[in-house]
Amino acid sequence: MWRHQTITRSFLALAFLVGGISLATAADKTEPVKAEPPKPAEAKPTPAPAPKAEAAKPAETKPAEPKPAPAQPAAPKPAPPKPAPKMVQLNVYPQDIQLTTSRDRQSVIGQAVYDNGLTEDVTTKLQFKPAQEGIVRIENNMIYPAGDGETDVVASFGGASVKLHSKVTKAKEDRPISFTLDVMPTFMRAGCNTGSCHGAARGKDGFRLSLFGFDPKGDYHRLTRELSGRRINLSMPQESLLLEKAIGAVPHTGGKLYEKDSEYYNASLRWLQAGAPYDAGAIPTVDKVEIYPKGGVMDGKGTTQQVSVLAYYSDGTTRDVTTLSAFSSNNDNSATITKDGKITASNRGEAFIMARFDTHTVGSHFVVLPKGLDFEWPNVPEYNYVDTLIHNKLKKLRVIPSEVCSDAEFLRRASLDICGVMPTIEEFNTFVADKDPKKREKLVDQLLNRKEFVEMWVMKWSELLQIRTVNNRISYKSALLYYNWLQERIASNVPLDKMVQELLGSTGGTFANAATNYYENERDTLKVAENVAQVFMGMRIQCAQCHNHPFDRWTMDDYYSFAAFFSQVGRKGSEDPRESIIYNRGSGEVRHMVDNRVMQPKFLGGAQPEVKGKDRRVVLASWLASNENPYFATNLSNIVWAHFFGKGIINEVDDVRISNPPVNPELLDELAKRFTDYNYDFKKLVRDICTSRTYQLATQTNPSNENDLTNFSHAHPRRLRAEVLLDCISQVTSAPNKFRGLPLGARAVQIADGNTTNYFLTTFGRAKRDTVCSCEVRMEPSLSQALHLLNGDTVNSKIVQGKFVESRIKAGKKPLEIVDEMYISCLTRKPTDKEYSTLVQVLDENKKDEQNALNDIFWSLLNSREFIFNH
């Protein structure tokens, strides 16, 4: 039996390892695709022998004349020195300065931008000149109030100047101390209320604070009322444990946090001296926070940049909170930041610098380059706006994109990504022979109009919507009707905003209106809200159920107000016990976890709508799937992008947060804008992506982009997902599959029920659809996958069942012709010269058992990385 021919297979494995039938070598091969098997090399004429040197003659008796000394080559002229970079822009932040009361102040940050794209921190080099004396006082880069009024302050450097408008009010008044505005921020800055300290669920060393300060009233009570007289001492404020532990005067597990007489110490001391009051009346809240500068390109290790953070309050005032913010970097290997907000460049790369104040987290993007890096951008073609925006980022990074892939590679890549199928032999021959310069665009259009494209995206959406059977809740009939509803919408190219609005606002029976099954998959109100936010906005808001989100803007108020949209979903039985009726019951509220107050419905990051007498879900759906919601179009655009590149512009696609920024925000914004302009027709968005040069880049790298893993400067090999891989194996072997509820020959991507599976699909990571998390689809290769391909019955049985080799031998085809068809079917190319020579040797050694030898070659191809990966 051919499958037991271990000797032949061992030889093949060794030969292919050397000969290059693997993903790595296929990606690196430089030989052109061959149209025919190589012919024997023609005999080349032996080159004529070089004329023999004449025999040496006896030396003459007269002395030889002296030869002139050889001329010395002229010394090369030194290259003219490159001109020094020229400053093209001076940025000074902030340009609108508001100072209220005598304690207020504002730091000013300066940044020079040069014609080579580099930036320089010129904060300490700025020269200031106020237009009117007596209103502001300037020390170094800090502006203080001197008297009430308004004036312009001119900041200048290197011949450029920027005008800053300053307004001062209550310059001679002292602002009263506030627990919420002055003391609470010191806990955040010192790290007291983090999860590793007193912000832990059970606190630390007997004292607990709310995590990141989400409950100021609770913190005030625990600080002033628990263990009365221990934590604060109003008769002798300086001896309060709150202060003595912070300055290290007494033992403290957290160590010394700040110096005595620092602004943090003084804020708490003033509060204690005032009697430790809680704030009376309305307390201004922080509406937004800004960080300056907005970004930078740093020239070499050790380069620094000071940042500034400005908070905007609900009463119209602003406050410099640089010294009260908690700073961090998402990549300390490239750039670090001190507690005082000074960035220091390290190794080449990118870093997103974050500042957290109150409930807000903001960030700024910095690029670090090697010192004095010499770079010149070549004239790289741009096929559409995608390439323009990708190239803008690569220019900043000093990275050159790879060349485009071959026609054969593009044919395979696009066919697998768009439709989940391998190109046929006929499609390969036709496409490679086509001389039309626009044939790639035409191919994309053809693939977009195939039913397989619809099936691919029905599968993707089925995972997002968790289409599956659930015991005693969703029958197979309901799941199938739900799947058919989704398929009909996508096949009809219904705009995605309309589809989502129909889904979220659905009412009726789960049979009669299959979209209502969305509310049967998950019945918990809070979980439904979490799923909606994660699927349609890309946000994981689960953290905000118990505390303010530690890495994003979402508070507990945001969480429960958003969940209130789903508090009035009603469910009841119908005549058929398998069917449920979903309706709006008009009553039911969500209460806050901390104080038990009823939360009014409020859009996530948006306004509070009027919902009286309305179905709250319909109100939400109308906003969520519209251009009023800034997250809907960007989220879906990111999902589409990730499908074709293996990772999102924000990655993971359902983990959108400030601390996980997009690698190219301008591109993501433009994709979202186009998607909205296309009336949410994602087929047009797919066309834009697949016809871009960026999508068509080769996997081969150049010295500038060989370490790039995030900026899409070259293609990355991607393992085929479980359903597509099984379908491709079945396709090339002509051995059909059979799945529950589907006819023989149906594709795995057509499976409606998430609980319908087999060993192959489970092993290769098919989503069970238990959750909406993108992590359910597992794409990582594993040992069990390799062993199943090598020794399992999927590949072996399908080779026998499909009779690929046997049918071609009966048709009279020669062994090398069959080999060509194997390669085209599996790899969308013909063998290289090196592979041909190996294969010819194998076939020559197995002439008596040619069919089994060809089956072994077929088996080897199906087990190669080049087949299993898209590249």
DAZIQUI-V259899 format. One record per residue. N is the residue number from 0. RES is the residue in one small letter. OMEGA is omega in radians with two decimals (* if undefined). Layout:
n-><N | N>
res-><RES | RES>
omega-><OMEGA | OMEGA>
This chain:
n-><0 | 1 | 2 | 3 | 4 | 5 | 6 | 7 | 8 | 9 | 10 | 11 | 12 | 13 | 14 | 15 | 16 | 17 | 18 | 19 | 20 | 21 | 22 | 23 | 24 | 25 | 26 | 27 | 28 | 29 | 30 | 31 | 32 | 33 | 34 | 35 | 36 | 37 | 38 | 39 | 40 | 41 | 42 | 43 | 44 | 45 | 46 | 47 | 48 | 49 | 50 | 51 | 52 | 53 | 54 | 55 | 56 | 57 | 58 | 59 | 60 | 61 | 62 | 63 | 64 | 65 | 66 | 67 | 68 | 69 | 70 | 71 | 72 | 73 | 74 | 75 | 76 | 77 | 78 | 79 | 80 | 81 | 82 | 83 | 84 | 85 | 86 | 87 | 88 | 89 | 90 | 91 | 92 | 93 | 94 | 95 | 96 | 97 | 98 | 99 | 100 | 101 | 102 | 103 | 104 | 105 | 106 | 107 | 108 | 109 | 110 | 111 | 112 | 113 | 114 | 115 | 116 | 117 | 118 | 119 | 120 | 121 | 122 | 123 | 124 | 125 | 126 | 127 | 128 | 129 | 130 | 131 | 132 | 133 | 134 | 135 | 136 | 137 | 138 | 139 | 140 | 141 | 142 | 143 | 144 | 145 | 146 | 147 | 148 | 149 | 150 | 151 | 152 | 153 | 154 | 155 | 156 | 157 | 158 | 159 | 160 | 161 | 162 | 163 | 164 | 165 | 166 | 167 | 168 | 169 | 170 | 171 | 172 | 173 | 174 | 175 | 176 | 177 | 178 | 179 | 180 | 181 | 182 | 183 | 184 | 185 | 186 | 187 | 188 | 189 | 190 | 191 | 192 | 193 | 194 | 195 | 196 | 197 | 198 | 199 | 200 | 201 | 202 | 203 | 204 | 205 | 206 | 207 | 208 | 209 | 210 | 211 | 212 | 213 | 214 | 215 | 216 | 217 | 218 | 219 | 220 | 221 | 222 | 223 | 224 | 225 | 226 | 227 | 228 | 229 | 230 | 231 | 232 | 233 | 234 | 235 | 236 | 237 | 238 | 239 | 240 | 241 | 242 | 243 | 244 | 245 | 246 | 247 | 248 | 249 | 250 | 251 | 252 | 253 | 254 | 255 | 256 | 257 | 258 | 259 | 260 | 261 | 262 | 263 | 264 | 265 | 266 | 267 | 268 | 269 | 270 | 271 | 272 | 273 | 274 | 275 | 276 | 277 | 278 | 279 | 280 | 281 | 282 | 283 | 284 | 285 | 286 | 287 | 288 | 289 | 290 | 291 | 292 | 293 | 294 | 295 | 296 | 297 | 298 | 299 | 300 | 301 | 302 | 303 | 304 | 305 | 306 | 307 | 308 | 309 | 310 | 311 | 312 | 313 | 314 | 315 | 316 | 317 | 318 | 319 | 320 | 321 | 322 | 323 | 324 | 325 | 326 | 327 | 328 | 329 | 330 | 331 | 332 | 333 | 334 | 335 | 336 | 337 | 338 | 339 | 340 | 341 | 342 | 343 | 344 | 345 | 346 | 347 | 348 | 349 | 350 | 351 | 352 | 353 | 354 | 355 | 356 | 357 | 358 | 359 | 360 | 361 | 362 | 363 | 364 | 365 | 366 | 367 | 368 | 369 | 370 | 371 | 372 | 373 | 374 | 375 | 376 | 377 | 378 | 379 | 380 | 381 | 382 | 383 | 384 | 385 | 386 | 387 | 388 | 389 | 390 | 391 | 392 | 393 | 394 | 395 | 396 | 397 | 398 | 399 | 400 | 401 | 402 | 403 | 404 | 405 | 406 | 407 | 408 | 409 | 410 | 411 | 412 | 413 | 414 | 415 | 416 | 417 | 418 | 419 | 420 | 421 | 422 | 423 | 424 | 425 | 426 | 427 | 428 | 429 | 430 | 431 | 432 | 433 | 434 | 435 | 436 | 437 | 438 | 439 | 440 | 441 | 442 | 443 | 444 | 445 | 446 | 447 | 448 | 449 | 450 | 451 | 452 | 453 | 454 | 455 | 456 | 457 | 458 | 459 | 460 | 461 | 462 | 463 | 464 | 465 | 466 | 467 | 468 | 469 | 470 | 471 | 472 | 473 | 474 | 475 | 476 | 477 | 478 | 479 | 480 | 481 | 482 | 483 | 484 | 485 | 486 | 487 | 488 | 489 | 490 | 491 | 492 | 493 | 494 | 495 | 496 | 497 | 498 | 499 | 500 | 501 | 502 | 503 | 504 | 505 | 506 | 507 | 508 | 509 | 510 | 511 | 512 | 513 | 514 | 515 | 516 | 517 | 518 | 519 | 520 | 521 | 522 | 523 | 524 | 525 | 526 | 527 | 528 | 529 | 530 | 531 | 532 | 533 | 534 | 535 | 536 | 537 | 538 | 539 | 540 | 541 | 542 | 543 | 544 | 545 | 546 | 547 | 548 | 549 | 550 | 551 | 552 | 553 | 554 | 555 | 556 | 557 | 558 | 559 | 560 | 561 | 562 | 563 | 564 | 565 | 566 | 567 | 568 | 569 | 570 | 571 | 572 | 573 | 574 | 575 | 576 | 577 | 578 | 579 | 580 | 581 | 582 | 583 | 584 | 585 | 586 | 587 | 588 | 589 | 590 | 591 | 592 | 593 | 594 | 595 | 596 | 597 | 598 | 599 | 600 | 601 | 602 | 603 | 604 | 605 | 606 | 607 | 608 | 609 | 610 | 611 | 612 | 613 | 614 | 615 | 616 | 617 | 618 | 619 | 620 | 621 | 622 | 623 | 624 | 625 | 626 | 627 | 628 | 629 | 630 | 631 | 632 | 633 | 634 | 635 | 636 | 637 | 638 | 639 | 640 | 641 | 642 | 643 | 644 | 645 | 646 | 647 | 648 | 649 | 650 | 651 | 652 | 653 | 654 | 655 | 656 | 657 | 658 | 659 | 660 | 661 | 662 | 663 | 664 | 665 | 666 | 667 | 668 | 669 | 670 | 671 | 672 | 673 | 674 | 675 | 676 | 677 | 678 | 679 | 680 | 681 | 682 | 683 | 684 | 685 | 686 | 687 | 688 | 689 | 690 | 691 | 692 | 693 | 694 | 695 | 696 | 697 | 698 | 699 | 700 | 701 | 702 | 703 | 704 | 705 | 706 | 707 | 708 | 709 | 710 | 711 | 712 | 713 | 714 | 715 | 716 | 717 | 718 | 719 | 720 | 721 | 722 | 723 | 724 | 725 | 726 | 727 | 728 | 729 | 730 | 731 | 732 | 733 | 734 | 735 | 736 | 737 | 738 | 739 | 740 | 741 | 742 | 743 | 744 | 745 | 746 | 747 | 748 | 749 | 750 | 751 | 752 | 753 | 754 | 755 | 756 | 757 | 758 | 759 | 760 | 761 | 762 | 763 | 764 | 765 | 766 | 767 | 768 | 769 | 770 | 771 | 772 | 773 | 774 | 775 | 776 | 777 | 778 | 779 | 780 | 781 | 782 | 783 | 784 | 785 | 786 | 787 | 788 | 789 | 790 | 791 | 792 | 793 | 794 | 795 | 796 | 797 | 798 | 799 | 800 | 801 | 802 | 803 | 804 | 805 | 806 | 807 | 808 | 809 | 810 | 811 | 812 | 813 | 814 | 815 | 816 | 817 | 818 | 819 | 820 | 821 | 822 | 823 | 824 | 825 | 826 | 827 | 828 | 829 | 830 | 831 | 832 | 833 | 834 | 835 | 836 | 837 | 838 | 839 | 840 | 841 | 842 | 843 | 844 | 845 | 846 | 847 | 848 | 849 | 850 | 851 | 852 | 853 | 854 | 855 | 856 | 857 | 858 | 859 | 860 | 861 | 862 | 863 | 864 | 865 | 866 | 867 | 868 | 869 | 870>
res-><m | w | r | h | q | t | i | t | r | s | f | l | a | l | a | f | l | v | g | g | i | s | l | a | t | a | a | d | k | t | e | p | v | k | a | e | p | p | k | p | a | e | a | k | p | t | p | a | p | a | p | k | a | e | a | a | k | p | a | e | t | k | p | a | e | p | k | p | a | p | a | q | p | a | a | p | k | p | a | p | p | k | p | a | p | k | m | v | q | l | n | v | y | p | q | d | i | q | l | t | t | s | r | d | r | q | s | v | i | g | q | a | v | y | d | n | g | l | t | e | d | v | t | t | k | l | q | f | k | p | a | q | e | g | i | v | r | i | e | n | n | m | i | y | p | a | g | d | g | e | t | d | v | v | a | s | f | g | g | a | s | v | k | l | h | s | k | v | t | k | a | k | e | d | r | p | i | s | f | t | l | d | v | m | p | t | f | m | r | a | g | c | n | t | g | s | c | h | g | a | a | r | g | k | d | g | f | r | l | s | l | f | g | f | d | p | k | g | d | y | h | r | l | t | r | e | l | s | g | r | r | i | n | l | s | m | p | q | e | s | l | l | l | e | k | a | i | g | a | v | p | h | t | g | g | k | l | y | e | k | d | s | e | y | y | n | a | s | l | r | w | l | q | a | g | a | p | y | d | a | g | a | i | p | t | v | d | k | v | e | i | y | p | k | g | g | v | m | d | g | k | g | t | t | q | q | v | s | v | l | a | y | y | s | d | g | t | t | r | d | v | t | t | l | s | a | f | s | s | n | n | d | n | s | a | t | i | t | k | d | g | k | i | t | a | s | n | r | g | e | a | f | i | m | a | r | f | d | t | h | t | v | g | s | h | f | v | v | l | p | k | g | l | d | f | e | w | p | n | v | p | e | y | n | y | v | d | t | l | i | h | n | k | l | k | k | l | r | v | i | p | s | e | v | c | s | d | a | e | f | l | r | r | a | s | l | d | i | c | g | v | m | p | t | i | e | e | f | n | t | f | v | a | d | k | d | p | k | k | r | e | k | l | v | d | q | l | l | n | r | k | e | f | v | e | m | w | v | m | k | w | s | e | l | l | q | i | r | t | v | n | n | r | i | s | y | k | s | a | l | l | y | y | n | w | l | q | e | r | i | a | s | n | v | p | l | d | k | m | v | q | e | l | l | g | s | t | g | g | t | f | a | n | a | a | t | n | y | y | e | n | e | r | d | t | l | k | v | a | e | n | v | a | q | v | f | m | g | m | r | i | q | c | a | q | c | h | n | h | p | f | d | r | w | t | m | d | d | y | y | s | f | a | a | f | f | s | q | v | g | r | k | g | s | e | d | p | r | e | s | i | i | y | n | r | g | s | g | e | v | r | h | m | v | d | n | r | v | m | q | p | k | f | l | g | g | a | q | p | e | v | k | g | k | d | r | r | v | v | l | a | s | w | l | a | s | n | e | n | p | y | f | a | t | n | l | s | n | i | v | w | a | h | f | f | g | k | g | i | i | n | e | v | d | d | v | r | i | s | n | p | p | v | n | p | e | l | l | d | e | l | a | k | r | f | t | d | y | n | y | d | f | k | k | l | v | r | d | i | c | t | s | r | t | y | q | l | a | t | q | t | n | p | s | n | e | n | d | l | t | n | f | s | h | a | h | p | r | r | l | r | a | e | v | l | l | d | c | i | s | q | v | t | s | a | p | n | k | f | r | g | l | p | l | g | a | r | a | v | q | i | a | d | g | n | t | t | n | y | f | l | t | t | f | g | r | a | k | r | d | t | v | c | s | c | e | v | r | m | e | p | s | l | s | q | a | l | h | l | l | n | g | d | t | v | n | s | k | i | v | q | g | k | f | v | e | s | r | i | k | a | g | k | k | p | l | e | i | v | d | e | m | y | i | s | c | l | t | r | k | p | t | d | k | e | y | s | t | l | v | q | v | l | d | e | n | k | k | d | e | q | n | a | l | n | d | i | f | w | s | l | l | n | s | r | e | f | i | f | n | h>
omega-><-3.01 | -3.06 | 3.14 | -3.11 | -3.04 | -3.12 | 3.14 | -3.10 | 3.12 | 3.11 | 3.13 | -3.12 | 3.13 | -3.10 | -3.11 | 3.07 | 3.12 | -3.02 | 2.99 | 3.13 | 3.09 | -3.10 | -3.06 | -3.08 | 3.09 | -3.14 | -3.06 | -3.04 | 3.13 | -3.12 | 3.13 | 3.07 | -3.08 | 3.11 | -3.10 | 3.01 | -3.09 | 3.08 | 3.08 | -3.12 | 3.13 | 3.10 | 3.13 | 3.12 | 3.12 | -3.10 | -3.14 | -3.13 | 3.11 | 3.14 | -3.12 | 3.11 | 3.13 | 3.12 | -3.10 | 3.12 | 3.09 | -3.13 | 3.10 | -3.05 | -3.12 | -3.11 | 3.14 | 3.12 | 3.12 | 3.13 | 3.11 | 3.12 | 3.13 | -3.12 | 3.11 | 3.11 | -3.13 | 3.12 | 3.14 | 3.12 | 3.13 | 3.12 | -3.14 | -3.12 | 3.12 | 3.13 | 3.12 | 3.10 | -3.11 | 3.12 | -3.12 | -3.12 | 3.05 | 3.09 | 3.08 | -3.07 | -0.25 | -3.11 | 3.07 | -3.04 | 3.08 | 3.14 | -3.09 | -3.11 | -3.01 | -3.09 | -3.07 | 3.10 | 3.11 | 3.05 | -3.13 | -3.08 | 3.10 | 3.13 | 3.08 | 3.09 | -3.07 | -3.05 | 3.07 | 3.10 | -3.13 | 3.08 | -3.13 | 3.06 | 3.14 | -3.09 | -3.08 | -3.12 | -3.12 | 3.03 | -3.07 | 3.08 | 3.11 | 3.13 | -3.11 | -3.13 | 3.03 | 3.14 | 3.10 | 3.06 | -3.03 | 3.04 | -3.05 | 3.12 | -3.11 | 3.14 | -3.12 | 3.07 | 3.07 | 3.13 | -3.12 | 3.10 | 3.14 | 3.09 | 3.04 | 3.05 | -3.14 | 3.08 | -3.05 | 3.07 | 3.03 | 3.13 | 3.10 | -3.13 | 3.12 | -3.12 | 3.11 | 3.11 | -3.10 | 3.10 | -3.09 | 3.05 | 3.11 | -3.05 | -3.09 | -3.12 | 3.09 | -3.14 | 3.13 | -3.13 | -3.13 | 3.10 | -3.08 | -3.02 | -3.04 | -3.08 | -3.14 | 3.12 | 3.13 | 3.08 | 3.13 | -3.09 | -3.10 | 3.13 | -3.08 | -3.04 | 3.06 | -3.11 | -3.13 | -3.12 | -3.05 | 3.08 | 3.10 | -3.07 | 3.14 | -3.12 | 3.12 | 3.13 | 3.04 | -3.12 | -3.10 | 2.99 | 3.08 | -3.08 | -3.14 | 3.01 | -3.10 | -3.08 | -3.12 | -3.13 | 3.10 | 3.13 | 3.12 | -3.13 | -3.10 | -3.11 | -3.02 | -3.03 | 3.08 | 3.12 | -3.04 | 3.11 | -3.11 | -3.03 | 3.08 | -3.14 | -3.05 | 3.12 | 3.08 | -3.01 | -3.10 | -3.12 | 3.08 | 3.13 | 3.10 | -3.12 | -3.04 | 3.08 | -3.08 | -3.12 | 3.08 | 3.14 | 3.07 | -3.12 | -3.10 | -3.12 | -3.12 | 3.13 | 3.13 | -3.06 | 3.10 | -3.06 | 2.99 | -3.09 | 2.99 | -3.12 | 3.13 | 3.08 | -3.08 | 3.12 | 3.13 | 3.13 | 3.10 | 3.14 | 3.13 | 3.14 | 3.10 | 3.13 | 3.13 | -3.11 | 2.93 | -3.02 | 3.10 | 3.10 | -3.11 | -3.14 | 3.11 | 3.11 | 3.13 | 3.12 | 3.12 | 3.12 | 3.10 | 3.06 | -3.13 | -0.10 | -3.06 | 3.13 | 3.12 | 3.06 | -2.98 | -3.01 | 2.97 | -3.11 | 3.13 | 3.09 | -3.09 | 3.04 | 3.07 | 3.07 | 3.11 | -3.12 | -3.09 | 3.13 | 3.10 | -3.06 | -3.08 | 3.13 | 3.10 | 3.14 | 3.05 | -3.13 | 3.04 | -3.08 | -3.14 | -3.09 | 3.13 | -3.09 | 3.05 | -3.05 | 3.05 | 3.08 | 3.11 | 3.12 | -3.13 | 3.12 | -3.13 | -3.13 | 3.08 | 3.09 | -3.12 | 3.10 | -3.11 | 3.04 | 3.08 | 3.13 | 3.06 | -3.12 | 3.11 | -3.09 | -3.12 | 3.12 | -3.14 | 3.08 | 3.06 | -3.08 | -3.08 | 3.04 | 3.10 | 3.03 | -3.08 | 3.12 | -3.03 | 3.00 | 3.12 | -3.09 | 3.13 | -3.01 | 3.13 | 3.08 | 3.10 | -3.14 | 3.03 | -3.10 | 3.06 | -3.12 | 3.13 | -3.05 | 3.04 | -3.10 | 3.11 | -3.13 | -3.10 | 3.14 | 3.07 | -3.08 | 3.08 | -3.05 | 3.12 | -3.12 | -3.13 | -3.09 | 3.03 | -3.12 | 3.10 | 3.12 | -3.10 | 3.08 | 3.14 | -3.13 | -3.06 | -3.13 | 3.12 | -3.14 | 3.11 | 3.03 | 3.13 | -3.13 | 3.12 | 3.10 | -3.12 | 3.12 | 3.13 | 3.12 | -3.14 | -3.11 | -3.10 | -3.14 | 3.14 | -3.09 | -3.04 | -3.04 | -3.13 | -3.14 | 3.01 | 3.03 | 3.09 | 3.12 | 3.13 | 3.12 | 3.11 | -3.10 | -3.13 | -3.06 | -3.12 | -3.12 | -3.09 | -3.12 | -3.13 | -3.14 | -3.14 | -3.07 | 3.13 | 3.08 | 3.13 | 3.11 | 3.13 | 3.13 | 3.13 | -3.12 | -3.13 | -3.11 | 3.12 | -3.13 | 3.13 | 3.06 | 3.10 | -3.10 | 3.11 | -3.06 | 2.96 | 3.08 | -3.13 | -3.13 | 3.09 | 3.08 | -3.13 | -3.10 | 3.08 | 3.12 | -3.07 | 3.02 | 3.10 | -3.10 | 3.08 | 3.14 | 3.14 | 3.12 | 3.10 | 3.11 | 3.12 | -3.14 | -3.13 | 3.09 | 3.09 | 3.12 | -3.13 | 3.07 | -3.14 | -3.13 | -3.14 | -3.14 | -3.11 | 3.11 | 3.12 | 3.14 | 3.06 | 3.12 | -3.02 | 3.10 | 3.12 | 3.13 | -3.12 | 3.11 | 3.09 | -3.11 | -3.03 | -3.14 | -3.02 | 3.05 | 3.11 | -3.12 | -3.12 | 2.99 | -3.05 | 3.11 | -2.96 | 3.14 | -3.14 | 3.10 | 3.09 | -3.11 | 3.00 | 3.10 | -3.13 | -3.08 | 3.14 | -3.06 | -3.11 | -3.13 | 3.08 | 3.13 | 3.12 | -3.12 | 3.13 | 3.14 | -3.08 | -3.09 | -2.97 | 3.10 | 3.08 | -3.00 | 3.05 | -3.05 | -3.06 | -3.10 | -3.04 | 3.07 | -3.06 | -3.13 | 3.08 | -3.10 | -3.07 | -3.05 | -3.13 | -3.03 | -2.94 | 3.13 | 3.07 | 3.07 | 3.12 | -3.08 | -3.05 | 3.07 | 3.10 | 3.14 | -3.10 | 3.10 | -3.05 | -3.06 | -3.07 | 3.06 | 3.13 | 3.13 | 3.08 | -3.10 | 3.10 | 3.13 | 3.08 | -3.09 | 3.13 | -3.05 | 3.05 | 3.09 | 3.10 | -3.11 | 3.08 | -3.04 | 3.02 | 3.12 | -3.11 | -3.10 | 3.04 | -3.13 | 3.14 | -3.07 | -3.03 | -3.02 | 3.03 | 3.12 | 3.10 | -3.10 | 3.09 | -3.14 | -3.14 | 3.13 | 3.14 | -3.10 | -3.09 | -3.04 | 3.06 | -3.04 | 3.03 | -3.06 | -3.09 | 3.12 | -3.10 | 2.98 | -3.06 | -3.12 | 3.13 | 3.09 | 3.13 | -3.08 | -3.14 | 3.11 | -3.01 | -3.11 | 3.12 | 3.14 | 3.03 | 3.11 | -3.06 | -3.02 | -3.02 | -3.08 | 3.14 | -3.13 | -3.12 | 3.08 | 3.13 | 3.10 | 3.14 | 3.13 | -3.10 | 3.13 | -3.04 | -3.13 | 3.12 | 3.06 | -3.09 | 2.96 | 2.82 | -3.06 | 0.05 | -3.02 | -3.13 | 3.10 | -3.12 | 3.10 | -3.10 | -3.12 | 3.04 | -2.96 | 3.04 | 3.12 | 3.10 | -3.06 | 3.14 | 3.11 | -3.13 | 3.12 | -3.13 | 3.08 | 3.13 | 3.12 | 3.12 | 3.14 | 3.09 | 3.12 | 3.10 | -3.10 | 3.08 | 3.04 | -3.01 | 3.07 | 3.10 | 3.10 | 3.09 | 3.14 | 3.11 | -3.09 | -3.01 | 3.09 | 3.09 | 3.06 | -3.12 | 3.12 | -3.05 | -3.13 | 3.11 | 3.07 | 3.10 | -3.08 | 3.01 | -3.08 | -3.08 | -3.04 | -3.07 | 3.12 | -3.12 | 3.13 | -2.97 | -2.96 | 2.98 | 3.10 | 3.04 | -3.14 | 3.08 | 3.06 | -3.11 | 3.10 | 3.10 | 3.11 | -2.94 | -3.07 | -3.10 | 3.14 | 3.12 | 3.11 | -3.13 | 3.07 | 3.13 | -3.11 | -3.03 | 3.11 | -3.09 | 3.13 | -3.02 | 3.08 | 3.04 | 3.13 | -3.11 | 3.07 | -3.11 | 3.13 | 3.07 | -3.14 | 3.09 | -3.12 | 3.11 | 3.13 | -3.13 | -3.12 | -3.08 | -3.00 | 3.12 | -3.14 | 3.05 | -3.07 | 2.98 | -3.04 | -3.11 | -3.09 | 3.12 | -3.12 | -3.09 | 2.89 | 3.07 | -3.12 | 3.06 | 3.13 | 3.06 | 3.13 | 3.12 | -3.06 | 3.10 | -3.12 | 3.13 | 3.07 | -3.09 | -3.07 | -3.08 | 3.05 | 3.14 | 3.14 | -3.13 | 3.09 | -3.14 | -3.13 | 3.14 | 3.10 | -3.09 | -2.98 | -3.11 | -3.04 | -3.08 | -3.09 | -3.09 | -3.08 | -3.12 | 3.05 | 3.11 | -3.08 | -3.05 | 3.10 | 3.14 | -3.09 | -3.08 | -3.10 | -3.12 | 3.05 | 3.11 | 3.12 | 3.06 | -3.12 | -3.13 | -3.08 | -3.12 | 3.04 | 3.10 | 3.10 | 3.10 | -3.12 | 3.06 | -3.11 | -3.13 | -3.13 | -3.05 | -2.97 | -3.11 | 3.02 | 3.02 | -3.13 | 3.02 | 3.12 | -3.11 | 3.12 | 3.11 | -3.09 | 3.10 | -3.10 | 3.10 | 3.12 | 3.14 | -3.11 | 3.12 | -3.12 | -3.11 | -3.11 | -3.10 | -3.13 | -3.01 | -3.08 | 3.13 | 3.10 | 3.10 | 3.07 | 3.10 | 3.09 | 3.12 | 3.11 | -3.14 | 3.12 | -3.12 | 3.11 | -3.10 | 3.09 | -3.13 | 3.09 | -3.00 | -3.12 | 2.94 | -2.99 | *>
